[in-house]
């Protein structure tokens, strides 16, 4: 449970990215088969999950500090 709380945004990003990767393959894809990523549904889903995880990792909340630290020389 601690793992899920700690990496909540990354896990959400992986899920959202995987869904959008699968949707991209289904609706756009690569019909000729010469595209490395988009010609295979597993590759596109994994790529979407990776991109979603990276994007959503930016939304991590900052840890709360116990006190408001200011500059000591002021």
C-alpha positions as CSV (number, residue, x, y, z in Angstrom):
1,X,0.0,0.0,0.0
2,X,2.9,2.4,0.7
3,X,4.3,1.6,-2.8
4,X,1.0,2.6,-4.4
5,X,0.8,5.9,-2.4
6,X,4.4,6.7,-3.1
7,X,4.2,6.1,-6.9
8,X,0.5,7.0,-7.4
9,X,1.1,9.4,-10.2
10,X,3.5,7.3,-12.1
11,X,1.1,4.3,-12.0
12,X,-1.7,6.4,-13.2
13,X,0.5,7.7,-16.0
14,X,1.5,4.1,-17.0
15,X,-2.2,3.1,-17.2
16,X,-3.3,6.2,-19.1
17,X,-0.3,6.0,-21.5
18,X,-0.9,2.3,-22.2
19,X,-4.6,3.0,-23.0
20,X,-3.6,5.8,-25.4
21,X,-0.9,3.7,-26.9
22,X,-3.3,1.0,-27.7
23,X,-5.8,3.5,-29.1
24,X,-3.2,5.1,-31.2
25,X,-2.3,1.6,-32.6
26,X,-5.9,0.8,-33.3
27,X,-6.9,4.1,-35.0
28,X,-3.6,5.3,-36.6
29,X,-1.0,2.5,-36.5
30,X,1.2,1.6,-39.3
31,X,-0.4,-0.4,-42.2
32,X,2.8,-1.1,-44.1
33,X,4.6,-2.8,-41.1
34,X,7.8,-0.9,-41.6
35,X,7.4,1.3,-38.6
36,X,9.3,-0.1,-35.6
37,X,7.0,1.1,-32.8
38,X,3.6,1.5,-34.3
39,X,3.5,-1.7,-36.4
40,X,3.1,-3.9,-33.3
41,X,0.3,-3.4,-30.7
42,X,2.5,-4.6,-27.8
43,X,5.3,-2.2,-28.7
44,X,2.9,0.8,-29.1
45,X,1.2,0.0,-25.8
46,X,4.5,-0.3,-24.0
47,X,5.8,2.9,-25.6
48,X,2.6,4.7,-24.6
49,X,2.9,3.5,-21.0
50,X,6.5,4.6,-20.9
51,X,5.6,8.1,-22.2
52,X,2.6,8.4,-19.8
53,X,4.7,7.3,-16.8
54,X,7.4,9.9,-17.7
55,X,4.8,12.6,-18.2
56,X,2.8,11.9,-15.0
57,X,6.0,11.6,-12.9
58,X,6.2,15.4,-13.2
59,X,2.9,15.6,-11.1
60,X,4.4,14.2,-7.9
61,X,3.5,16.2,-4.9
62,X,6.4,17.7,-3.0
63,X,7.0,16.3,0.5
64,X,5.7,18.5,3.2
65,X,8.3,20.1,5.4
66,X,7.9,20.2,9.1
67,X,8.8,23.9,9.3
68,X,9.0,26.7,6.8
69,X,12.7,27.2,6.1
70,X,13.9,30.6,5.2
71,X,17.3,32.0,4.5
72,X,19.3,32.0,7.7
73,X,21.2,35.2,6.9
74,X,18.1,37.5,6.7
